[in-house]
């Protein structure tokens, strides 16, 4: 639909301006009259041609949390929504986010609801965010809802940060170790091999093994890299399919060390999200539908949607979740108590807090466990290569002695 720029006056003579998307100029006039605004000028806005940038700066969730907290404070202090958005837009350093806030302000000024304006930017403001804003606008508690949203985003980001910190360290060590081994195999080992050949000495078995591996890597390095890239490409395509995502996500939950951690993360996210939705007045069926799409794991998502279907038929939340086998007994019991006492939102918040602490402990334990394992890995791989290459030198020294 085309976008129109309009200008009009209220009954008190106050001049109002804005932009609005509508099928025709007549629709704009009808809408303005419903808002008690007399239109004085309506013109079609020229469509802006935007060229998509390949490296467009993304809006971080931390920025969204700060924006949400500041907006809640301004609304609580009595500032109008349009004015609050104008202030937040002017002080925003991220140009992408600055333009998004400006567009939201223009839509609200043009007569759109705040939630409706947010829905035009689904990448920055997800379904959970917009649905909670709808509940806040309808219930007249937008400032309270925004504070809850800010708290939710902050806790979700803190949880994500903990998991990243647990995975970055071992990934970095393994990457560096592989890079060092590849350099040794491609550039260093051939030098030693030439030296040993000129000496005319028979090589020990470990040295022969390392030299043979070095020759294979040097000869077929292009094929190894191509095979690795092809594997990741095919895996990514498979994971994008419904069946592939379901299989991989089930396997992730069954991993010996990381599986329990992924399960705790899923439970914490489920509890925090559903607790925030329920406490904000979102119906339980709508809440479960939103939670399933933010679960982050297809196995957990399926369990939540099965629970939603069972609840529609009259069951409690706890019963179908218990049958799924993905939720610990303590979680099931606390949800059952929350349902029976009418305090489901507070119970879910307590579960979320408990499992967020559990994730923190699990991350610390995982780091403590991985450190010695990585040291052993580095010692065996790099140390083994070095020792294998020095064995002939030791043998030569012994023969001379």
N, C-alpha and C positions, 0 to 999 in steps of 0.2 A: 504493500500500500504506500501511496505517496506521503511525504511529510510536509506539513503546512506550518508556516510561521504566522502567529496571530497576535493581535494587540486589541485590548478592550478596556472598558471602564466599569468599575463596580457602581452600585447605587449611590455610594458616597463620593464618587468621582475619582477614586484611586485608580491609576493606570496600571494595568497588568499586561505582561508579555509572556510568550512561551512558544513552544513547538509541540506539535501533536501529529501522530500518525492516524490517518483516517481515510476512508474510501472516497470522500468528496468534501468540497468546501461547505456544502449544506450540513453535513454531519458535524463539522466543526462548530458551526453556528448553533446547532441544536444543543450540543454539549456545553457550550459556553453559557447559553441562556439558562440551562439547568443549574449552572454554578452561579447564577445571578450576575453574570458578566455580559455587558453589552459590547459585541464585537465592533471595532472601528476599522480594522484593517486585517485582511487574511490574504496571504500570498503563498504560493507553492515554493518550497525550498528545493534548490538545485541539489541533485544527488551527488554526494562526494565520491570521487573515485579513489579508492584506497588500494595500494599495492601491498600485498602480504609480504612481510619481511621474513626471511628464512630463520633469523635468529632473534625473534621478537622476545623482548624481556618479559618474563613471567611474573605474575603477582604472587609473592610469597604469602603463605597462610599466616605467618607472623604479622605481616602488614595488615591483613584482613582482621586479625584479632585486635590490633591496636586501633584500627578504624572503628570497629564495632564497640570497643570499650569507650572510646572518646565520644562516639555518637550517642551512646546510652547516657553518658554524663551530661551532655548538652541538652538532650530531651528531658532528662530528669530535672535540669535547672530551669526548664520552661522555654527554651529556645525553639522556634518553629523548625520543622524538619528541613524545609528548603534552605533556610538560613544556615542550619547546622551543616548540611551537605556542602554549601558554598564555602564555609570556613575550612572544612576538612579537605576539600578539593584544592584550595589555594595553598595549604601548607604541605601537601603531599609531594614528596621528592621523586617518586617513581612516576614517570610520565604516562606509562600505560595505565596505572591505577588512577592517576589524576584525571585522565580522559574518561575512564569508566565512571568515576564519581560524578564528574561534570554531566555526563549523559544521563545518569540516574536522576540528578537534580533537575535537569531539563524535562525529563519525563514526568516527574512528580509535579513540577510546576505547571506542566501541560495538562494535568488532571488525572494522571495515572496513579495507582496505589504504589506504595513503596515496594511491596512484594512483587507487583507486576513489573516494575522497573528493574528490580534485581534479577528477575527471571530471564531478561534479555542478555544476561552475562553469566551463563551456566558454568563456565570454566572457573571463574573467580568465586561466584556464590552458588554453591551446590544445592541440591534438592532439599537437604536437611535445613540449610540456612533459610531458604525461601519459605519453606513450610512453617518454620517456627516464626518467621516474621508475619506470615498470614495470621497465625494464632495470636500474635501480639497485637496486630492491628485490630482484629475482630474483638479481642478481649479488652482493648484499651490499656494494655500493659506492655507497650512496645519497649520502654526503657528496661523493664525487668527481663524481658525475653532477650534483649540485646546483651545484657550483662551475663545471662546464662550462656548465650552463644559464645561470648568472648572467653568465658571460663572453659567451655568445652573445647574450643579451638586451641587454647593455651595448653590444656592437659593432653590433647591429642598430639600436638607438636612435641611436647616433652616426652611422650611415650615413643614417638617416632625417632627422636634424637637418641634415646637410650638404645634402641635396637640398632641404629646406624653405628653408634660408637662400638657396639659389640662386634659388628661385622667388618668395619673398615680396617681395624688393626690386623686381624689375621689375613684379610684379603691383600693388604699392602705388603705384609711380610712374604706371603706366598708369591706375589707378583715380582717382588725384588729378587727372591731366591731363583725363580724361573729365569728371569732376565740374566742373572749372574751365571747360572749354569749354561744358558745358551751362548753367552759370550765365551765362556771357557771352552765349550764344545766346538764352536765355529772358528775361533781365532787362536786360542792358547794350545789346545791339544794337538793340532797339526804341527805346531813348532816342536813340541816334545817328540812327536812321532818321527819327524825328520831327523832329529838329533839321535834318537835310539837306532834308527836304521843305519845312520853313518857309523855308529859304534859297532854294529854287527852283532848285537847281543840279543839272545832270545828273551821275549817279554813274559812276565808273570801273567797268570790268568786274569786277575782284576784289571791290569793295564790293557790287555787285549780286548776285554769287554768294553772298557771306556773308549778305546781307540775305534773299535767297530761302531759303537753308538755315534761317535763324533763323525765318522765317515757317512753314516746313514743320514744324520741330521743335515750335514753340509750338502749332501747330494740331493736330498728330497725336502729341504726346508720350505720351498715354494708350495709343494703338494701338502705338507703338514699344515701350513698356514691357510691354504685354500680349503682344506678339509675342515679345519676348525671354524672358519668363517661360515662355510656351508652348514655345518652342524648347528651353529647358533641361529642362522637364518631359518632353517627348517624347524628348529625347536620353537622359535618365536612364532612362526606361522601355526604350528601345531597347538601352542598354548592359547592362541587367539580363538581356536575352535571351541565349541561347547564341551565336547568330549575330552579334548586335550586339557582344558583348564580344570575340569573335574578330576581327571586322573592325576595331574601334577599336584593339585592342591591337597588331594587325599594323601599322596605320598609325602608331601611336606609335613603333614601332621603326624606321620609315622616315623620320621627320622629319629635316630636314637638320641642325639644331643639337642638338635634344634627343634624337633617336633614339639616337646613340652613347652618350649618358649613361644613358638608360633600359636599354640593353643591358648596360652595365657594372654597373649596379645589380643587374640580374637575375642576371648571372653571379656577382657577389660574394655575393648572397643564397643562390643555389643551392649554391655551394661551401661557404659557412660552415655552412648547415643540414645538408647531406649529410655533411660532415666531422664535425660534432658527433654526428650519429646513428651513423655508422660507428664512430667512436672509442669510442662508448658501448655497442657490441655489438648494435645494432639490425640485423637482417638487411637486406641491400641492397635487396631488393624492397619490403619494408615501408618502408624509408627513402625510396626514390624516390616511393612513393605519398604519403608525408607531405610531401616536398619539393614535389611538384607542386601540392599544395593551398596551399602558402605562397609560391609563385613570384611572385604579384602580377601576372602577365601571362599571358593565355590562350594566346598563341602559344608561350611558353616552357613552360607547363604541358603543352600537347599534345606538344611535343618530348620532355619528360621521360617522359610516359606511353607514348609510342611506344618510347622507349628501354627502359622497363620491360618492355613486351611482347616486345621483341626479346631481352632478357636471359633471359627465361623460356624462350625457344627455343634458348638456348645461346650467344648472341653476347656480346661484351664490352660494357662501358658506353660506351667511346669510339666504337665504330663507328656505332651509331644516332644518337648526339649529333652526330657529324660530318655525317651525312646531313641533319640538320635544317636546317643552315645558320645557326643562331642562336648557335652557340658558336664563338669564335675558334680558329684552328688551334693556338695555344699552349696553350689550355685542353685541347683534345683530346689533344695530345701528352703533356702532364703527367699527365692522367688515365690514358692508356695506360701510361705508365711506372709510375705508382702501382699499377695493376692487376698488371702483370708482376712487380713487386718486392714486392708484398704490403704496400705502404705507402700505400694509397689515402687513408687519413684524413689523414696528414701532408701529402700532395700537395694535397689539397683545401684544407687550412688555408693552405698557401702561396699557392694561387690566390686564396683569399678575401682574404688580406692584400694581395696585389699589386693586386687589382681595387678594394679599398677605398681604397688609395692613389691608384689611377687615378681613382676617383670624386672624391676630394678635389681632384686636379689639374684634372679636367674642370669641377668646380664653380667653381674659381678662374678658369679660362680663360673660362667662360661669363659670369661676373660682369664680368670685364674687357671682354669683347666687348659685353655688353648696355649697359654704362654709356654709351659714346659713341653707340650707336644710340638709346638713350632720350633723350639730350640733343638729338640731331638731330630725333627725333620731337616733343619738346616745342617746339623752336625752330620747326619747320615748322608745326605745328598752332596753337599759341597765338600765336607770333610772327606767323604768316600772318594770323590773325584780327585782331590788333591793328593791323598795317600796313594791311590792307584798310580798316579803319574810319577810319584817320587820313589816307588818301590824299585824300579830298575836302577835308579841312581844309587839307592842304598846297596843293591846287589853288586853294582860296579865298585863301590867303595869297599865292600867286603872282600871282593876278589882281589883288588889292589893291595888291601891290607894283608 
